[in-house]
Amino acid sequence: MLTRRQRARAVLAVAVAAVLGVAGCDAAGGDSAGPSASRKASPSPKPTPLWDTSPSSVAAVGDSITTGFDACSVLSDCPEVSWATGSSKEVDSLAVRLLGRAGAAGRSWNYAVSGARMADLPGQMARAVTRRPQLVTVMVGANDACRDTTAQMTSVDAFRADFQEALRTLRAALPETQVYVASVPNLKRLWSQGRTNPLGKQVWKLGICPSMLGDADALDAAATLRRDTVHRRVEDYNRVLGEVCAKDRRCRYDGGAVYAYRFGTGQLSQWDWFHPSVNGQARLAEIAYRTVTAKTG
């Protein structure tokens, strides 16, 4: 015969078991008719990536490097070998690599102008956005350093302001268009390579980058200081390009890859030994394609 305390314990055990049974049934789904049990959780949609590694159209802005200047003939543009949008099989431009040859012919546009400086970029960008490209390439800055004197070089603040204005022009019209920004080449290295060619030095005297290339064989203190001043300004420009681009979620800077590329005589124009040759244009296309198609920026 159960004592009073034993009977109380038995009643309590039955009550606890009943409560746990009901809770277990609800938690497991079981026979519960609750609305949450009859629905399966839908998978979360994958977020849209900020960077598309295969854009379907390309517009280029910039200076003489992007127009293929002096790559085919002396003191002339040659846009068919442009690293950005050219059709040449020897180059396989960025547009060709991304879109195929037929696609590049109909969905790439080159708004670069020989002699352009950063101050010209907002106007070029305004023309480019009319095509509504999915990718815009930018290569500009060499002419900002290549002036008659170092005093005439574009200031770093003005360079920054004009680049920011160009990106604002793009974003006002095309907030989701991507931007690839190439660094300014190492002009001092181009001087050191080109000065070995007598023909190139004669062409330099026509006015190609006098701040760096003037008196090409002079190695006195004044000439060295002049070239070092230009070199530092180019490095400042590249710092600005990286900083401004980093603030735009759909902008990729090449990380200084063009600046670091060691252009040899085979990559320099046989006409002026300063601008890229056809081979040099192909190397620029490789750098751009590698940057644009990288999984992470």
C-alpha positions in Angstrom: 0.0 0.0 0.0 1.4 3.4 -1.1 2.1 6.0 1.5 0.8 9.5 1.0 4.2 10.7 -0.1 4.5 7.9 -2.6 1.1 8.7 -4.1 2.1 12.4 -4.5 5.3 11.4 -6.3 3.4 9.2 -8.7 0.9 11.9 -9.6 3.7 14.4 -10.2 5.5 11.9 -12.5 2.4 11.4 -14.6 1.8 15.1 -14.9 5.5 15.8 -16.0 5.4 13.0 -18.5 2.2 14.4 -20.0 3.7 17.9 -20.4 6.9 16.5 -21.9 4.9 14.4 -24.3 2.9 17.4 -25.6 6.1 19.5 -26.0 8.0 16.8 -27.7 5.2 16.3 -30.2 5.1 20.0 -31.1 8.8 20.3 -31.4 9.2 17.3 -33.7 6.3 18.2 -35.9 4.6 14.9 -35.1 0.8 15.1 -35.4 0.8 18.8 -34.6 -1.4 20.8 -37.0 0.4 24.1 -36.2 1.1 26.2 -39.3 4.9 26.1 -38.9 4.9 22.3 -39.1 3.2 22.2 -42.5 5.6 24.6 -44.2 9.2 23.9 -45.2 11.6 26.8 -44.8 12.5 28.2 -48.2 16.3 28.6 -48.9 17.7 32.1 -48.7 18.3 33.7 -52.1 22.0 34.0 -53.1 23.1 37.7 -52.9 23.8 39.3 -56.2 27.6 39.7 -56.6 28.8 43.3 -56.7 31.3 42.4 -59.4 30.4 40.5 -62.6 33.5 38.9 -64.1 31.9 38.6 -67.5 30.4 42.0 -68.4 28.6 42.1 -71.8 29.8 45.5 -73.1 32.9 47.7 -72.7 33.7 51.3 -73.1 37.2 52.8 -72.8 38.3 56.2 -71.7 41.8 57.6 -71.4 44.8 58.8 -73.3 47.2 57.9 -76.1 48.0 54.5 -74.7 44.4 53.4 -75.1 44.2 54.8 -78.7 47.2 52.7 -79.7 49.3 55.8 -80.4 52.6 55.0 -82.2 52.0 51.3 -82.1 51.5 50.9 -85.9 53.0 54.1 -87.5 54.9 57.2 -86.3 52.9 59.8 -84.5 49.5 58.2 -85.3 46.7 56.5 -83.4 46.1 52.8 -84.1 42.9 52.0 -82.2 42.7 48.5 -83.7 45.6 47.5 -81.4 44.2 49.2 -78.3 44.6 47.0 -75.2 41.0 47.9 -74.2 38.8 47.6 -77.3 41.1 46.8 -80.3 40.3 44.1 -82.8 43.8 42.9 -83.6 44.5 39.2 -83.2 48.0 40.1 -82.1 46.7 41.9 -79.0 43.4 40.1 -78.1 42.1 43.2 -76.3 40.2 43.1 -73.1 36.9 43.5 -75.1 37.8 40.5 -77.3 38.8 38.4 -74.3 35.5 39.2 -72.5 33.0 39.4 -75.4 34.6 37.3 -78.2 35.7 38.9 -81.5 32.2 39.3 -82.9 30.8 40.6 -79.6 33.6 43.1 -79.2 32.9 44.5 -82.7 29.4 45.5 -81.7 29.5 46.0 -78.0 32.8 48.0 -77.3 33.5 51.6 -77.8 36.7 53.7 -77.4 36.4 57.3 -76.2 40.1 57.8 -75.4 41.9 60.7 -76.9 45.7 61.1 -77.4 47.0 63.8 -75.2 44.1 63.6 -72.7 44.7 64.4 -69.1 42.7 63.6 -66.0 40.8 67.0 -66.5 39.4 65.5 -69.7 38.1 62.4 -68.1 34.7 63.7 -67.0 33.9 64.7 -70.6 35.0 61.4 -71.9 32.9 59.6 -69.3 29.8 61.6 -70.2 30.2 60.4 -73.8 30.8 56.8 -72.7 27.7 56.5 -70.5 25.5 57.2 -73.6 26.3 53.6 -74.6 25.3 52.2 -71.2 28.3 49.9 -71.0 28.5 47.3 -68.3 32.3 48.0 -67.9 34.3 51.1 -68.3 38.1 51.0 -68.5 40.2 53.9 -67.4 43.9 54.6 -68.2 44.9 58.2 -67.8 47.5 60.2 -65.9 50.7 59.9 -68.0 50.0 63.2 -69.7 49.4 64.9 -66.3 53.1 64.2 -65.5 54.4 64.6 -69.1 54.5 68.4 -69.3 57.0 70.9 -70.6 58.2 71.4 -67.0 57.7 69.8 -63.7 56.0 73.0 -62.5 53.2 72.4 -65.1 52.4 68.9 -63.9 48.8 68.5 -62.7 48.6 68.8 -58.9 47.7 65.8 -56.9 44.6 67.6 -55.5 43.4 68.5 -59.0 44.0 65.0 -60.2 41.9 63.6 -57.4 39.1 66.1 -57.9 38.8 65.4 -61.6 38.9 61.6 -61.1 36.2 61.9 -58.5 34.1 64.0 -60.9 34.5 61.5 -63.6 33.2 58.7 -61.4 30.3 60.9 -60.2 29.4 61.5 -63.9 29.3 57.7 -64.4 27.4 57.0 -61.2 24.7 59.6 -61.9 23.8 57.8 -65.1 24.9 54.2 -64.5 25.1 53.3 -60.8 25.8 49.6 -61.4 28.4 49.9 -64.2 31.8 48.5 -63.3 35.0 50.3 -63.6 38.5 49.0 -64.3 41.3 51.5 -63.4 44.8 50.9 -64.7 47.8 52.4 -62.9 50.0 55.0 -64.6 53.1 53.4 -66.1 56.5 53.9 -64.6 57.6 56.7 -66.9 61.2 56.7 -65.5 61.6 53.1 -66.5 60.3 53.9 -70.0 63.0 56.6 -70.2 65.7 54.2 -69.1 64.7 51.7 -71.7 64.0 54.1 -74.6 67.2 56.1 -74.2 69.2 53.2 -75.6 67.7 53.9 -79.0 69.0 56.8 -81.1 65.9 57.0 -83.3 63.6 57.0 -80.3 65.6 59.9 -78.8 65.2 61.9 -82.0 61.4 61.4 -81.8 61.4 62.5 -78.2 62.7 65.8 -79.2 59.4 66.4 -81.1 57.8 67.0 -77.7 57.0 63.5 -76.2 56.9 63.8 -72.4 59.6 66.5 -72.1 59.5 66.6 -68.3 60.8 63.0 -68.3 62.4 62.6 -71.7 63.9 66.0 -72.3 67.8 66.0 -72.5 67.5 62.2 -72.4 71.3 61.6 -72.0 71.8 64.2 -69.3 72.6 62.7 -65.9 73.6 65.8 -64.0 72.0 66.7 -60.7 69.3 68.9 -62.2 68.2 66.3 -64.8 68.1 63.6 -62.1 66.1 65.8 -59.8 63.7 66.6 -62.6 63.1 62.9 -63.5 62.8 62.0 -59.8 60.1 64.7 -59.3 58.1 63.3 -62.2 58.5 59.8 -60.8 57.2 60.8 -57.4 54.2 62.5 -59.0 53.3 59.4 -60.9 53.5 57.4 -57.7 51.2 60.0 -56.1 48.7 59.7 -59.0 48.6 56.0 -58.6 47.9 56.4 -54.9 45.0 58.6 -55.7 43.6 56.2 -58.3 43.7 53.4 -55.7 42.2 55.4 -52.9 39.3 56.8 -55.0 38.5 53.5 -56.6 38.5 51.8 -53.3 35.6 53.9 -52.2 33.4 52.7 -55.1 32.1 49.2 -54.6 32.1 48.6 -58.3 35.5 49.8 -59.1 38.7 47.7 -59.4 42.2 49.2 -59.5 44.9 47.1 -60.9 46.9 47.4 -57.7 49.8 49.0 -59.5 50.2 46.1 -62.0 50.8 48.4 -65.0 53.1 50.6 -63.1 55.1 47.5 -61.9 55.2 45.9 -65.4 58.8 45.9 -66.7 58.3 47.1 -70.2 61.3 46.0 -72.3 62.3 47.1 -75.8 60.0 44.5 -77.2 57.0 46.1 -75.5 57.9 49.7 -76.7 56.9 51.4 -79.9 59.7 51.1 -82.6 58.6 54.7 -83.6 59.1 56.5 -80.3 60.4 53.9 -77.8 58.0 55.2 -75.1 54.4 54.2 -76.0 53.5 50.5 -75.9 54.1 48.5 -79.1 51.6 45.9 -80.3 53.3 43.5 -78.0 53.1 46.0 -75.1 49.4 46.5 -75.8 48.8 42.8 -75.5 50.6 42.8 -72.1 48.3 45.6 -71.0 45.3 43.5 -72.1 46.5 40.6 -70.1 46.8 42.6 -67.0 43.3 44.1 -67.4 41.7 40.8 -68.1 43.3 39.2 -65.1 42.1 42.0 -62.9 38.5 42.1 -64.3 38.0 38.3 -64.1 39.5 37.8 -60.7 37.1 36.2 -58.2 37.8 38.9 -55.7 38.9 42.5 -56.2 
